[in-house]
Amino acid sequence: MVIYIAALMALSALTAMNLSSPRVIVICGLFALLCVELLRRTFMQLRCRQPIEEAPIKLQYDEKAISDSYSRLEARLEHAPSALFLMTSENELLAPLNNYARRMLAPGRVTDLNDFNAALRAINNDRRNIIVFDTENGQERALVAVNYFHIGGVEERLIAVLPIESELETAAFKAWQQLVHVLTHEIMNSLTPVASLSRTAHDLMAELQTKLPQENHEVQELGGDLSIALDTISRRSDSLAGFVSSYRSLSNVPTSLPQRTQLLQLFSRISTLLKQSWQSRNGAATFVVEPESLEIMIDPGQLEQAMINLLKNAEEATANTPNPQVSVYARLARGGRLRIEISDNGPGIPDELVAHIFTPFFTSKAKGNGIGLAMVRQLVHNNGGTVRYAKLANSGARFIMSF
């Protein structure tokens, strides 16, 4: 391009120097035409090129992979081992998010949904909380955790509810078992020599009294008082030793020996044993198994003993009740679990005592020793079950064993 421009400038100079010569004019014209042609070709080569059209970038979405990932996430949420609920700040609605949560709200699980929802709404911190709610199997406790987050400017709360009643019962049961074992061991170690020495001293005192002069009434009277005191110590030591031995049985329950057991036959044996005592008081004891072919793998002796203890308690509770009634009902509950209910029409257990009835050493009876219901819980737990007290709507007591 620079060469072309220089040639034009030179041609212009020549033209200016000798414009009158025809030969020069012709040469300049031809040269100018040559330059114009060269410029035309050059500009043709330098014409603007059309931009290369690039293919649009296509994002490769694997719809099957996305669907599978979503299905896995949904399945994990659905089968999470705790009940998940969602609550928004706009409408305060409590919505179940998975199968566990829906089961908790289903009929027969949480008996008072309003109280349960109110208990969850009342939690306004991110710490672990424990709530108590009523179910068809009695009161239960649950661990609750809340997490706050915002979506689209709306605050939402994710609430996780994990029932822990069975775990707490097991932990308390093991703690009481260890405590009873230690207490009975230490008490018996100290009590046994006291009982033995008091008996020996009482016998020696009786022998000594025969050798004392009979005319010394003061010495005889003193010896008699001492003999009575030693005899009292001996008797009370023996009684206390027997009392402690009964508690030792709480920590020495034999290992269960499960076997296939027909409940109808087991109920028939218990009915034969206790039905007469109820009929003698113008009462009735009814036993129902649905279906009659219902069987369970359990230690029949331990289950029978647990039921006899509960039926004896029902008999004592209805001592002042006209036409006393007790019913034993076995059936399959949700999830294929065996459910045995023992209900009576007595006065029931006062609300303030419900939390303590399974505690060893605790009793509300004048002559009770506080091991009846504690032994029931031990026998049931020993066979992989739970036992709870559930208050009836009108009156009476109901104990529910689940296996």
C-alpha positions in Angstrom: 0.0 0.0 0.0 2.8 2.4 0.8 4.5 1.6 -2.5 1.3 2.5 -4.4 1.0 5.8 -2.6 4.7 6.6 -3.3 4.2 5.8 -7.0 1.2 8.1 -7.3 3.1 10.9 -5.6 6.0 10.4 -8.1 3.5 10.4 -11.0 1.9 13.6 -9.7 5.4 15.2 -9.6 6.2 14.2 -13.2 2.9 15.5 -14.3 3.5 18.8 -12.7 7.0 19.1 -14.2 6.0 18.4 -17.9 2.2 18.5 -18.3 2.5 19.8 -22.0 4.1 16.6 -23.4 1.5 14.3 -24.9 3.7 11.3 -24.4 4.1 12.1 -20.7 0.4 12.5 -20.3 -0.3 9.1 -21.9 2.3 7.4 -19.8 0.9 9.0 -16.6 -2.6 7.9 -17.6 -1.6 4.3 -18.2 0.4 4.2 -15.0 -2.6 5.7 -13.1 -4.8 3.0 -14.5 -2.4 0.4 -13.4 -2.3 1.8 -9.9 -6.0 2.0 -9.8 -6.3 -1.7 -10.8 -3.7 -2.7 -8.2 -5.6 -0.7 -5.5 -8.8 -2.3 -6.6 -7.4 -5.8 -6.2 -5.8 -4.9 -2.9 -9.1 -3.6 -1.5 -10.9 -6.7 -2.8 -8.5 -8.8 -0.7 -8.9 -6.7 2.3 -12.7 -6.7 2.2 -14.4 -7.5 5.5 -14.7 -11.1 6.2 -18.0 -12.4 7.5 -17.8 -13.5 11.2 -17.6 -17.2 11.7 -20.8 -18.4 13.2 -20.1 -20.5 16.2 -22.4 -23.3 17.2 -24.4 -22.4 20.3 -23.1 -24.1 23.5 -25.6 -26.8 24.5 -25.6 -27.7 28.2 -25.7 -31.5 28.4 -28.4 -32.5 31.0 -28.6 -36.1 31.9 -32.3 -36.3 32.8 -32.0 -39.9 34.0 -29.1 -39.1 36.4 -31.0 -36.1 37.7 -34.2 -38.1 38.2 -32.2 -40.9 40.0 -30.5 -38.4 42.3 -33.8 -36.8 43.2 -35.3 -40.2 43.9 -32.5 -41.2 46.1 -32.7 -37.9 48.1 -36.5 -38.3 48.4 -36.1 -41.9 49.6 -33.5 -40.9 52.2 -35.8 -38.2 53.5 -38.8 -40.5 53.5 -37.1 -43.2 55.5 -35.1 -41.0 57.8 -35.0 -42.6 61.4 -36.7 -39.5 62.9 -40.0 -37.7 62.3 -39.4 -34.5 60.2 -41.8 -31.6 60.2 -41.8 -28.3 58.4 -43.2 -25.0 59.7 -43.2 -21.7 58.0 -43.3 -18.3 59.7 -46.2 -17.1 57.4 -49.0 -19.6 58.4 -47.5 -21.5 61.3 -48.7 -24.8 59.7 -47.0 -28.0 60.8 -46.5 -30.3 57.8 -45.1 -33.8 58.0 -42.2 -34.4 55.6 -41.6 -38.2 55.8 -43.2 -41.5 56.7 -42.1 -41.4 60.4 -43.9 -38.1 60.8 -47.1 -39.2 59.2 -47.1 -42.3 61.4 -46.8 -40.2 64.5 -49.9 -38.1 63.4 -51.9 -41.1 62.4 -54.9 -42.1 64.5 -54.0 -44.1 67.5 -50.4 -42.8 67.8 -50.5 -39.2 69.2 -53.8 -39.0 71.0 -54.0 -35.2 71.3 -52.7 -33.6 68.1 -53.4 -30.0 69.2 -51.2 -30.4 72.3 -48.5 -32.1 70.3 -48.5 -29.3 67.6 -48.5 -26.7 70.4 -45.5 -28.3 72.0 -43.5 -28.2 68.8 -44.5 -24.6 68.0 -43.4 -23.5 71.4 -39.8 -24.5 70.7 -38.0 -21.4 69.6 -34.3 -22.2 70.1 -31.7 -24.3 68.3 -30.9 -26.5 71.4 -32.0 -30.0 72.0 -35.4 -30.1 73.7 -37.5 -32.9 75.3 -41.2 -32.9 75.0 -43.8 -35.2 76.6 -46.9 -36.3 74.7 -49.7 -38.8 75.1 -50.1 -41.9 72.9 -52.3 -44.9 72.9 -49.5 -46.7 74.9 -49.3 -44.0 77.5 -47.0 -41.0 77.8 -43.9 -40.8 75.7 -40.9 -38.5 75.7 -39.2 -37.3 72.5 -36.0 -35.4 71.7 -36.7 -32.4 69.4 -34.2 -30.4 67.4 -35.0 -27.3 65.3 -33.1 -25.8 62.4 -33.9 -22.3 60.9 -33.4 -21.3 57.3 -34.8 -18.9 54.7 -36.1 -19.7 51.2 -37.4 -16.9 49.0 -37.4 -14.4 51.9 -39.6 -16.7 54.0 -38.3 -18.2 57.2 -38.9 -21.9 57.6 -38.2 -24.3 60.5 -37.2 -27.9 60.0 -38.2 -29.9 63.2 -36.8 -33.3 63.9 -38.6 -35.4 66.5 -37.1 -38.6 67.8 -39.1 -40.6 70.4 -36.7 -41.8 73.2 -39.1 -43.3 75.7 -37.9 -46.9 75.2 -34.2 -45.8 75.4 -34.8 -43.9 78.6 -36.7 -46.8 80.1 -33.9 -49.1 79.3 -31.2 -46.8 80.7 -33.2 -46.2 83.9 -33.9 -49.9 84.2 -30.2 -50.8 84.0 -29.3 -48.0 86.5 -31.9 -49.3 89.0 -30.7 -52.9 88.4 -27.1 -52.0 89.2 -28.2 -49.9 92.2 -30.3 -52.7 93.7 -27.5 -55.2 93.1 -25.0 -53.0 95.0 -27.3 -52.1 97.8 -28.5 -55.6 98.4 -25.0 -56.9 98.4 -23.7 -54.4 100.9 -26.7 -54.6 103.1 -26.6 -58.4 103.3 -22.9 -58.3 104.0 -23.5 -56.1 107.1 -26.9 -57.6 108.1 -25.9 -61.3 108.1 -23.4 -61.1 111.0 -25.8 -58.9 113.0 -28.6 -61.5 112.7 -26.2 -64.3 113.5 -24.7 -62.6 116.5 -28.0 -61.5 117.9 -29.4 -65.1 117.8 -26.2 -66.4 119.5 -26.4 -63.7 122.2 -30.1 -64.5 122.7 -29.4 -68.2 123.2 -26.5 -67.4 125.6 -28.6 -65.0 127.6 -31.4 -67.7 128.0 -28.7 -70.2 129.2 -27.3 -67.6 131.6 -30.7 -66.9 133.1 -31.0 -70.5 134.2 -27.8 -70.1 136.1 -28.6 -66.8 137.8 -30.0 -67.0 141.4 -33.8 -67.0 141.3 -34.1 -64.9 144.4 -32.3 -61.9 142.7 -35.4 -60.6 141.0 -33.6 -57.4 139.8 -31.0 -59.5 137.9 -33.6 -61.8 136.5 -35.7 -58.9 135.3 -32.7 -57.2 133.7 -31.8 -60.5 132.0 -35.3 -60.9 130.8 -35.3 -57.4 129.2 -32.0 -58.1 127.6 -33.2 -61.4 126.2 -36.3 -59.7 124.7 -34.1 -57.0 123.1 -31.8 -59.6 121.6 -34.8 -61.6 120.3 -36.2 -58.4 118.8 -32.9 -57.6 117.0 -32.7 -61.2 115.8 -36.3 -61.2 114.4 -36.0 -57.8 112.8 -32.7 -58.8 111.2 -34.2 -62.0 109.8 -37.2 -60.0 108.5 -34.9 -57.3 106.9 -32.8 -60.0 105.4 -35.8 -61.6 103.8 -36.9 -58.1 102.6 -33.5 -57.4 101.0 -33.5 -60.9 99.4 -36.7 -60.2 97.6 -35.1 -57.1 96.0 -32.1 -59.1 95.1 -34.4 -61.0 92.7 -34.7 -57.8 90.7 -31.1 -58.1 89.7 -31.0 -61.8 89.3 -33.8 -62.6 86.9 -32.8 -65.6 84.8 -32.1 -65.2 81.2 -35.2 -65.7 79.1 -35.6 -68.9 77.1 -37.9 -68.0 74.2 -40.1 -70.6 72.7 -43.1 -70.6 70.4 -46.0 -69.9 72.7 -49.7 -70.0 71.9 -51.3 -67.1 73.8 -54.7 -68.8 74.0 -53.2 -71.7 76.0 -51.2 -69.3 78.2 -54.3 -67.2 78.9 -56.3 -70.4 79.7 -53.8 -71.3 82.4 -53.9 -67.9 84.0 -57.7 -67.8 83.8 -57.9 -71.2 85.7 -55.6 -69.8 88.3 -57.3 -66.4 89.0 -60.8 -66.5 87.6 -62.4 -68.1 90.8 -61.1 -65.3 93.0 -62.9 -62.7 90.8 -66.1 -64.6 90.6 -66.2 -65.0 94.5 -66.4 -61.2 94.6 -69.3 -61.0 92.1 -66.8 -59.9 89.4 -65.4 -61.3 86.2 -62.1 -61.8 84.5 -62.2 -62.1 80.7 -59.4 -63.2 78.4 -59.6 -62.6 74.7 -57.0 -63.4 71.9 -57.6 -62.1 68.4 -57.0 -64.2 66.4 -57.1 -67.3 68.5 -54.1 -68.8 66.6 -51.9 -65.9 67.7 -48.4 -67.1 68.7 -45.2 -65.4 69.9 -41.6 -66.4 70.6 -41.2 -65.6 74.3 -40.4 -67.2 77.6 -43.8 -68.4 78.6 -43.0 -68.6 82.3 -41.7 -65.0 82.5 -44.7 -63.6 80.6 -47.1 -65.6 82.7 -45.5 -64.2 85.9 -45.6 -60.6 84.6 -49.3 -61.0 83.8 -50.1 -62.6 87.2 -48.4 -59.7 89.0 -50.5 -57.2 87.0 -53.7 -59.1 87.6 -53.0 -59.3 91.3 -52.6 -55.5 91.3 -55.9 -55.2 89.5 -57.5 -57.4 92.1 -56.2 -55.3 95.0 -57.2 -52.1 93.2 -60.8 -53.2 92.8 -61.2 -54.5 96.3 -63.8 -51.8 97.1 -65.4 -51.7 93.7 -68.8 -53.2 93.2 -68.9 -55.8 90.4 -65.1 -55.7 89.8 -64.0 -56.3 86.2 -60.7 -57.1 84.6 -60.1 -57.8 80.9 -57.0 -59.2 79.2 -56.9 -58.5 75.4 -54.2 -59.7 73.1 -54.0 -58.6 69.4 -51.6 -57.5 66.7 -51.0 -53.8 66.7 -49.4 -51.6 63.9 -46.2 -52.9 62.6 -47.0 -56.5 63.5 -46.2 -56.0 67.2 -48.0 -58.0 69.8 -50.1 -55.8 72.2 -51.5 -57.2 75.5 -53.8 -54.9 77.4 -54.9 -55.5 81.0 -57.6 -53.1 82.1 -59.7 -52.9 85.3 -62.6 -50.8 86.5 -61.0 -49.7 89.7 -60.2 -46.1 90.7 -57.0 -46.0 88.6 -53.6 -44.6 89.6 -53.4 -40.9 90.7 -51.7 -38.7 88.2 -49.0 -37.7 90.7 -47.9 -41.3 91.2 -47.8 -42.4 87.5 -44.2 -41.4 87.0 -43.1 -43.6 90.0 -45.1 -46.8 89.8 -42.3 -48.8 88.1 -39.6 -47.5 90.4 -38.1 -50.2 92.7 -38.9 -49.6 96.5 -41.8 -47.3 95.6 -45.2 -48.3 96.8 -48.5 -46.6 97.7 -49.8 -49.6 99.6 -49.7 -49.9 103.3 -48.2 -53.4 103.2 -46.5 -53.2 99.8 -42.8 -53.8 99.2 -42.4 -51.9 95.9 -41.1 -54.8 93.7 -44.3 -56.0 92.0 -44.4 -53.6 89.0 -40.6 -53.3 89.0 -40.5 -57.0 88.5 -43.1 -56.8 85.8 -41.0 -54.3 83.9 -37.9 -56.4 84.3 -39.6 -59.6 83.0 -41.1 -57.7 80.0 -37.8 -56.0 79.2 -36.0 -59.4 79.6 -38.1 -60.6 76.7 -37.6 -57.6 74.4 -40.8 -55.8 75.2 -42.1 -52.7 76.9 -44.8 -52.1 79.5 -46.5 -48.8 80.2 -49.4 -47.4 82.1 -52.2 -45.7 80.1 -55.0 -43.9 81.8 -58.5 -44.8 80.7 -60.9 -42.2 79.6 -63.5 -42.8 82.4 -61.9 -44.7 85.3 -59.7 -47.6 86.0 -56.1 -48.6 85.1 -54.7 -50.0 81.9 -51.3 -51.6 81.5 -50.1 -52.2 77.9 -47.3 -54.7 77.1 -45.8 -54.5 73.6 -43.5 -57.1 72.1 
